[in-house]
Amino acid sequence: MAYTSIIPVHRLDRSVDYIRDKEKTQKKGNTAGSLEEAIDYALNRDKTEQVFFEDAIGCTIEQAYQDMIATKKRFHKTDKVQGFHLVQSFAEGEVSPELAHLIGVELAERLLRGQFEVVITTHLNTSHFHNHLVWNSVSMEDGHKYHSNEQSYYMEIRKISDELCRKYGLSVIQTNQKKGIHYVQWKAEKEGKPTWRTAIRSDIREAVKASYSWTQFVKEMETRGYVWRTDRKYLALKAPGMERYVRLRSLGKGYGEMEIREWILRPKIRETEKVYLQWSKQRKKRTGLQALYYSYLYQMGVFQKKPKRIPYEVREDIRRLDQRIAQIEFLQKQDISTIEQLQEFRHPLEEKMAQLLLERRQLYRSQPGCERIGKITEEMKQIRKDIRMSLRIEQYSVEMEQRMKRAKERMEQAEKNMQRRKGQLKESYVK
């Protein structure tokens, strides 16, 4: 397993010097774990070669600090946070120095995507090997600054680190894992957006309306795909699509077991049917990607008129709600409805980006610091943003179609199960 922590750096020189401390990165003694390693060690007994675990991306190990400062000066961003220092620590005896270092390098590659200069070292001075990553706060590619917050830590750093641990067969830390999920849920609920917990509460309310006893309520929730856990002090349930159980009492006031039992016994009040006004003005019929996005956002409960029940396959995507809204706005603005139109929009931008990169590279050599470099960088920012948006839409549209297909199949199966149960109840009543 790997524990990770990150802190902002205000003195890059101290951080780079610290993580490159040879006393910590040196692999000492004969630690051969196989015959081949033992032979290699024996054959090289006359050598005093020491193995160090250091790597750098976007800069040289020897001149890392100077390279990072040069980038800051080039983009006139030498103030405030200078960089970031990430520590990735492994459980004692779980990894070799080589594997620990490999994971550290892959973490840097995936997290920073080649946009920031970074130094990666593996320290062997304690019983648990640990990686140190120090990277520049300013991108060497376009000058934008790296932003670190609680959400980026749990949704990027922690997520990538855990994925790499699974990839190489290491255990994954479960402690405090809920914290990252809790942050997203808190933020979404604060902004009035649907979340897993709001969806579960909605299903509980619907099940209570259809129930006249606790047993019936339990069956109603099971019909909706929920699984109960009764072997603990506090009753918990798991929604379809979720990996973890949720305690009823954690859903908020009014959703504990005793509160729901009392709720079921209250007289049922028939709600008046809500009537939504239709626009008199004829709207342009949406097709292709735009129709897909509107249907998906409707299923997420974004619009005033909401679906009877938000599919769980769609609820999984709640944390990307802001992205989905931005993507449909982009499609409308560019009047794009198909994947082909999306690709036709992107290809000229990619060609333009290549031209600007070449021009800027030449100016760096011939006229460093000239005004044109800044203008090119600003132009590239918007082009890069549009290219990334089109690529994400192309990727996510496939995922959205698959989610909606799975949701439809599951809901159809749930409806069949409900009709079958009603038939069984009717037969037992007749008997």
C-alpha positions as CSV (number, residue, x, y, z in Angstrom):
1,M,0.0,0.0,0.0
2,A,1.1,3.6,-0.5
3,Y,0.4,6.6,1.7
4,T,0.6,10.0,0.0
5,S,0.8,13.5,1.3
6,I,1.5,16.8,-0.5
7,I,2.6,20.2,0.7
8,P,3.2,23.5,-1.1
9,V,6.8,24.6,-1.4
10,H,8.1,28.1,-0.9
11,R,11.8,27.3,-1.3
12,L,12.5,25.1,-4.2
13,D,16.3,24.9,-3.6
14,R,15.8,23.4,-0.2
15,S,13.3,20.8,-1.4
16,V,15.4,19.7,-4.4
17,D,18.5,19.4,-2.3
18,Y,16.7,17.4,0.4
19,I,15.2,14.8,-1.8
20,R,18.5,14.3,-3.6
21,D,20.3,13.5,-0.4
22,K,22.6,10.6,-1.3
23,E,22.5,9.2,2.2
24,K,18.8,8.5,1.6
25,T,18.7,7.4,-2.0
26,Q,21.7,5.1,-1.9
27,K,21.1,1.3,-2.1
28,K,23.6,-0.1,0.4
29,G,25.1,-3.5,0.7
30,N,24.4,-6.8,-0.9
31,T,20.6,-7.0,-1.1
32,A,20.4,-9.6,-3.7
33,G,17.1,-11.4,-3.8
34,S,18.0,-13.9,-6.5
35,L,21.0,-15.9,-7.7
36,E,21.4,-13.7,-10.7
37,E,21.7,-10.6,-8.5
38,A,24.1,-12.4,-6.2
39,I,26.3,-13.4,-9.1
40,D,26.3,-9.9,-10.5
41,Y,27.2,-8.5,-7.1
42,A,30.1,-11.0,-6.7
43,L,31.4,-10.3,-10.2
44,N,31.5,-6.6,-9.4
45,R,33.1,-6.9,-6.0
46,D,36.0,-4.7,-7.0
47,K,33.7,-1.9,-8.0
48,T,32.6,0.8,-5.6
49,E,29.5,1.7,-7.8
50,Q,26.6,2.9,-5.8
51,V,23.0,2.6,-7.1
52,F,21.0,5.7,-6.8
53,F,17.3,6.0,-7.5
54,E,16.8,9.4,-9.1
55,D,14.9,10.6,-12.2
56,A,13.8,13.8,-13.7
57,I,11.1,14.8,-16.2
58,G,11.4,18.0,-18.2
59,C,14.7,19.0,-16.6
60,T,18.1,17.6,-15.7
61,I,18.8,16.1,-12.2
62,E,21.9,18.2,-11.8
63,Q,20.2,21.5,-12.8
64,A,16.6,20.9,-11.7
65,Y,16.4,24.0,-9.5
66,Q,17.9,26.2,-12.2
67,D,15.7,24.7,-14.9
68,M,12.5,25.4,-12.8
69,I,13.6,29.0,-12.0
70,A,14.2,29.6,-15.7
71,T,10.7,28.5,-16.5
72,K,9.3,30.8,-13.9
73,K,11.2,33.8,-15.3
74,R,10.2,32.9,-18.8
75,F,6.5,33.2,-17.9
76,H,7.1,36.0,-15.4
77,K,5.7,33.9,-12.5
78,T,8.3,34.0,-9.8
79,D,6.1,34.8,-6.8
80,K,3.8,32.9,-4.4
81,V,4.0,29.1,-4.3
82,Q,7.2,27.9,-6.0
83,G,6.3,24.2,-6.3
84,F,4.9,21.1,-4.6
85,H,6.5,18.3,-2.6
86,L,4.7,14.9,-2.7
87,V,5.7,12.0,-0.5
88,Q,4.6,8.5,-1.4
89,S,5.4,6.0,1.3
90,F,5.1,2.2,1.0
91,A,4.4,-0.4,3.7
92,E,7.5,-2.1,5.2
93,G,8.7,-5.1,3.1
94,E,6.0,-4.7,0.4
95,V,8.1,-3.3,-2.4
96,S,11.6,-3.5,-3.7
97,P,13.6,-0.2,-4.2
98,E,13.2,-0.7,-8.0
99,L,9.5,-1.2,-7.9
100,A,9.0,1.7,-5.5
101,H,10.9,4.0,-7.8
102,L,9.1,2.7,-10.9
103,I,5.7,3.5,-9.3
104,G,7.0,7.0,-8.3
105,V,8.0,7.7,-11.9
106,E,4.7,6.5,-13.3
107,L,2.8,8.6,-10.7
108,A,4.7,11.7,-11.9
109,E,4.1,10.9,-15.6
110,R,0.3,10.4,-15.1
111,L,-0.2,13.2,-12.7
112,L,1.7,16.0,-14.4
113,R,1.4,14.7,-18.0
114,G,4.8,16.2,-19.0
115,Q,3.7,19.7,-18.3
116,F,5.8,20.4,-15.2
117,E,9.4,19.9,-14.4
118,V,9.7,17.2,-11.7
119,V,12.4,15.4,-9.8
120,I,11.6,11.9,-8.5
121,T,13.7,10.1,-5.9
122,T,13.3,7.0,-3.8
123,H,14.6,7.1,-0.3
124,L,15.9,3.9,1.3
125,N,17.0,5.3,4.7
126,T,14.0,3.9,6.6
127,S,12.4,0.4,6.8
128,H,9.6,1.7,4.6
129,F,10.8,2.9,1.2
130,H,9.3,6.2,0.1
131,N,9.3,8.4,-3.0
132,H,9.7,12.1,-3.1
133,L,8.4,14.1,-6.0
134,V,9.1,17.8,-6.2
135,W,7.7,19.7,-9.2
136,N,7.5,23.3,-10.4
137,S,4.3,25.2,-9.8
138,V,4.6,26.8,-13.3
139,S,4.0,24.7,-16.4
140,M,7.0,24.6,-18.8
141,E,4.5,24.1,-21.6
142,D,2.3,27.2,-21.4
143,G,3.0,28.9,-18.0
144,H,-0.2,27.9,-16.2
145,K,0.1,27.2,-12.5
146,Y,-0.6,23.9,-10.8
147,H,-3.5,24.2,-8.3
148,S,-3.6,21.9,-5.3
149,N,-6.6,21.5,-3.1
150,E,-8.5,18.7,-1.2
151,Q,-10.5,17.7,-4.2
152,S,-7.5,17.4,-6.5
153,Y,-5.7,15.4,-3.9
154,Y,-8.4,12.7,-3.5
155,M,-9.6,12.7,-7.1
156,E,-6.2,12.8,-8.8
157,I,-3.1,12.1,-6.6
158,R,-4.7,9.5,-4.3
159,K,-6.7,7.9,-7.2
160,I,-3.6,7.5,-9.4
161,S,-1.5,6.2,-6.6
162,D,-4.1,3.6,-5.6
163,E,-4.5,2.5,-9.3
164,L,-0.7,2.0,-9.6
165,C,-0.7,0.0,-6.3
166,R,-3.4,-2.3,-7.8
167,K,-1.6,-2.6,-11.1
168,Y,1.5,-3.9,-9.3
169,G,-0.4,-6.2,-6.9
170,L,0.1,-4.0,-3.8
171,S,-2.5,-3.4,-1.1
172,V,-4.5,-0.2,-1.1
173,I,-5.1,1.9,2.0
174,Q,-8.8,1.9,3.1
175,T,-8.4,4.3,6.0
176,N,-10.0,7.7,5.4
177,Q,-11.0,6.6,1.9
178,K,-14.5,8.0,2.5
179,K,-13.0,11.5,3.0
180,G,-12.6,12.1,-0.8
181,I,-16.1,10.9,-1.5
182,H,-17.5,12.9,1.3
183,Y,-15.9,16.1,-0.1
184,V,-17.5,15.6,-3.5
185,Q,-20.9,14.8,-1.9
186,W,-20.7,17.8,0.4
187,K,-19.8,20.2,-2.5
188,A,-22.6,18.8,-4.7
189,E,-25.2,18.9,-2.0
190,K,-24.2,22.4,-1.0
191,E,-24.8,23.5,-4.7
192,G,-28.1,21.7,-4.8
193,K,-27.0,19.0,-7.1
194,P,-28.1,15.3,-6.9
195,T,-25.7,12.8,-5.2
196,W,-25.8,9.2,-4.2
197,R,-27.1,10.1,-0.8
198,T,-29.9,12.3,-2.1
199,A,-30.8,9.5,-4.6
200,I,-31.0,7.0,-1.7
201,R,-33.1,9.3,0.4
202,S,-35.4,9.8,-2.6
203,D,-35.9,6.0,-3.0
204,I,-36.5,5.6,0.7
205,R,-39.3,8.3,0.5
206,E,-40.9,6.5,-2.5
207,A,-40.7,3.1,-0.7
208,V,-42.3,4.5,2.5
209,K,-45.2,5.9,0.4
210,A,-45.8,2.4,-1.0
211,S,-45.4,0.6,2.4
212,Y,-47.7,-0.1,5.4
213,S,-45.2,-2.1,7.4
214,W,-41.5,-2.4,8.0
215,T,-41.3,-5.8,6.2
216,Q,-43.1,-4.3,3.2
217,F,-40.6,-1.3,3.1
218,V,-37.6,-3.7,3.2
219,K,-39.1,-5.6,0.2
220,E,-39.8,-2.4,-1.7
221,M,-36.2,-1.3,-1.3
222,E,-35.0,-4.8,-2.4
223,T,-37.3,-4.5,-5.5
224,R,-35.4,-1.3,-6.4
225,G,-32.1,-3.3,-6.3
226,Y,-31.0,-2.5,-2.7
227,V,-29.2,-5.0,-0.5
228,W,-29.6,-4.9,3.3
229,R,-26.9,-5.6,5.9
230,T,-28.4,-6.6,9.3
231,D,-25.4,-8.2,11.0
232,R,-24.0,-4.9,12.4
233,K,-25.0,-2.6,15.2
234,Y,-26.5,-0.1,12.8
235,L,-28.7,-1.1,9.9
236,A,-27.1,-0.4,6.5
237,L,-28.0,-0.9,2.9
238,K,-26.2,-0.9,-0.5
239,A,-27.6,0.7,-3.6
240,P,-27.2,-1.0,-7.0
241,G,-23.9,0.1,-8.5
242,M,-22.3,1.0,-5.2
243,E,-19.4,-0.9,-3.7
244,R,-20.0,0.1,0.0
245,Y,-22.9,-0.1,2.4
246,V,-24.4,3.1,3.8
247,R,-25.8,3.3,7.3
248,L,-29.4,4.6,7.4
249,R,-28.5,6.9,10.2
250,S,-25.8,8.5,8.1
251,L,-28.3,9.7,5.5
252,G,-29.4,12.6,7.8
253,K,-32.2,13.5,10.2
254,G,-35.4,11.5,9.6
255,Y,-33.7,8.5,7.9
256,G,-32.6,6.4,10.9
257,E,-34.3,3.0,11.3
258,M,-36.7,4.0,14.1
259,E,-37.6,7.3,12.3
260,I,-38.5,5.4,9.1
261,R,-40.5,2.8,11.1
262,E,-42.6,5.7,12.6
263,W,-42.8,7.3,9.2
264,I,-44.3,4.2,7.7
265,L,-47.1,4.1,10.3
266,R,-48.2,7.7,9.5
267,P,-51.4,8.2,7.4
268,K,-50.6,8.3,3.7
269,I,-51.3,11.6,2.0
270,R,-51.9,11.5,-1.7
271,E,-49.8,14.2,-3.4
272,T,-51.4,16.3,-6.1
273,E,-50.0,15.8,-9.5
274,K,-47.7,18.6,-10.6
275,V,-48.4,20.2,-14.0
276,Y,-45.6,21.6,-16.0
277,L,-46.3,24.4,-18.5
278,Q,-45.1,23.7,-22.0
279,W,-43.4,26.3,-24.0
280,S,-45.6,27.7,-26.7
281,K,-42.6,28.5,-28.8
282,Q,-41.5,25.7,-31.0
283,R,-37.9,24.6,-30.1
284,K,-35.4,23.3,-32.5
285,K,-35.3,19.5,-32.3
286,R,-32.0,18.3,-30.9
287,T,-30.2,15.4,-32.5
288,G,-27.0,13.4,-32.2
289,L,-24.6,14.5,-29.4
290,Q,-26.8,17.4,-28.2
291,A,-29.8,15.1,-27.8
292,L,-27.6,12.6,-26.0
293,Y,-26.3,15.2,-23.5
294,Y,-29.8,16.6,-22.9
295,S,-31.2,13.2,-22.2
296,Y,-28.3,12.4,-19.9
297,L,-28.6,15.6,-17.9
298,Y,-32.3,15.0,-17.6
299,Q,-31.6,11.6,-16.1
300,M,-29.2,13.3,-13.7
301,G,-32.1,15.4,-12.4
302,V,-30.7,18.8,-13.6
303,F,-33.8,20.2,-15.1
304,Q,-37.0,21.4,-13.3
305,K,-38.9,18.5,-14.7
306,K,-37.1,15.5,-13.3
307,P,-37.3,11.7,-14.0
308,K,-39.3,9.5,-11.6
309,R,-36.1,8.0,-10.4
310,I,-32.5,8.9,-11.2
311,P,-30.7,5.7,-12.6
312,Y,-27.7,4.6,-10.5
313,E,-25.5,4.3,-13.5
314,V,-26.0,8.0,-14.1
315,R,-25.6,8.9,-10.5
316,E,-22.1,7.5,-10.6
317,D,-21.2,10.4,-12.9
318,I,-22.5,13.2,-10.5
319,R,-19.0,14.4,-9.8
320,R,-18.6,15.3,-13.4
321,L,-21.9,17.3,-13.6
322,D,-20.2,20.6,-14.1
323,Q,-18.1,19.1,-17.0
324,R,-21.2,17.7,-18.6
325,I,-23.0,21.1,-18.5
326,A,-19.9,22.8,-20.0
327,Q,-19.7,20.2,-22.7
328,I,-23.3,20.6,-23.9
329,E,-22.8,24.4,-23.9
330,F,-19.7,23.9,-26.0
331,L,-21.7,21.7,-28.5
332,Q,-24.4,24.3,-28.8
333,K,-22.0,27.2,-29.2
334,Q,-20.1,25.4,-32.0
335,D,-23.3,23.9,-33.5
336,I,-21.9,20.4,-33.4
337,S,-24.2,17.4,-33.4
338,T,-22.1,14.4,-34.6
339,I,-18.7,12.9,-33.9
340,E,-17.7,13.6,-37.5
341,Q,-18.5,17.4,-37.0
342,L,-16.5,17.3,-33.7
343,Q,-13.5,15.8,-35.5
344,E,-13.8,18.3,-38.3
345,F,-13.8,21.1,-35.7
346,R,-10.7,19.7,-33.9
347,H,-8.3,18.9,-36.8
348,P,-7.7,22.5,-38.0
349,L,-7.0,23.4,-34.4
350,E,-4.4,20.7,-34.0
351,E,-2.7,21.9,-37.1
352,K,-2.7,25.5,-35.9
353,M,-1.3,24.3,-32.5
354,A,1.6,22.6,-34.2
355,Q,2.4,25.8,-36.2
356,L,2.3,27.9,-33.1
357,L,4.5,25.5,-31.1
358,L,7.1,25.6,-33.8
359,E,7.0,29.4,-34.1
360,R,7.3,29.8,-30.3
361,R,10.2,27.3,-30.1
362,Q,12.1,29.2,-32.8
363,L,11.4,32.5,-31.0
364,Y,12.7,31.1,-27.7
365,R,16.0,30.5,-29.5
366,S,16.3,33.7,-31.6
367,Q,14.3,36.3,-29.6
368,P,13.8,35.1,-26.0
369,G,11.5,37.4,-24.0
370,C,9.9,39.1,-27.1
371,E,6.3,40.2,-27.0
372,R,5.2,37.7,-29.7
373,I,5.9,34.8,-27.4
374,G,3.4,36.0,-24.9
375,K,0.7,36.4,-27.6
376,I,1.4,33.0,-29.0
377,T,1.1,31.5,-25.5
378,E,-2.3,33.2,-24.9
379,E,-3.6,32.0,-28.3
380,M,-2.5,28.5,-27.6
381,K,-4.4,28.4,-24.3
382,Q,-7.8,28.8,-26.0
383,I,-6.9,26.4,-28.8
384,R,-5.6,23.8,-26.3
385,K,-8.8,24.2,-24.3
386,D,-11.0,23.6,-27.3
387,I,-9.0,20.6,-28.4
388,R,-9.3,19.0,-24.9
389,M,-13.0,19.8,-24.8
390,S,-13.6,18.1,-28.1
391,L,-11.5,15.0,-27.1
392,R,-13.4,14.7,-23.8
393,I,-16.8,14.9,-25.5
394,E,-15.7,12.2,-28.0
395,Q,-14.6,10.0,-25.2
396,Y,-17.4,10.7,-22.7
397,S,-20.2,10.5,-25.2
398,V,-19.4,6.8,-25.6
399,E,-19.4,6.3,-21.8
400,M,-22.7,8.1,-21.5
401,E,-24.4,5.9,-24.1
402,Q,-23.2,2.8,-22.3
403,R,-24.3,4.1,-18.9
404,M,-27.8,4.9,-20.3
405,K,-28.0,1.5,-22.0
406,R,-27.1,-0.3,-18.7
407,A,-29.6,1.9,-16.8
408,K,-32.4,1.0,-19.2
409,E,-31.7,-2.7,-19.1
410,R,-31.6,-2.7,-15.2
411,M,-34.8,-0.6,-14.9
412,E,-36.6,-2.9,-17.3
413,Q,-35.5,-5.9,-15.3
414,A,-36.5,-4.2,-12.1
415,E,-40.0,-3.5,-13.6
416,K,-40.3,-7.2,-14.5
417,N,-39.3,-8.2,-11.0
418,M,-41.9,-5.8,-9.6
419,Q,-44.7,-7.2,-11.8
420,R,-43.7,-10.7,-10.9
421,R,-43.9,-9.9,-7.2
422,K,-47.3,-8.2,-7.6
423,G,-48.5,-11.4,-9.4
424,Q,-47.3,-13.6,-6.6
425,L,-48.9,-11.4,-4.0
426,K,-52.2,-11.5,-5.9
427,E,-52.1,-15.3,-6.2
428,S,-51.4,-15.7,-2.5
429,Y,-54.3,-13.3,-1.7
430,V,-56.7,-15.3,-3.9
431,K,-55.7,-18.5,-2.2
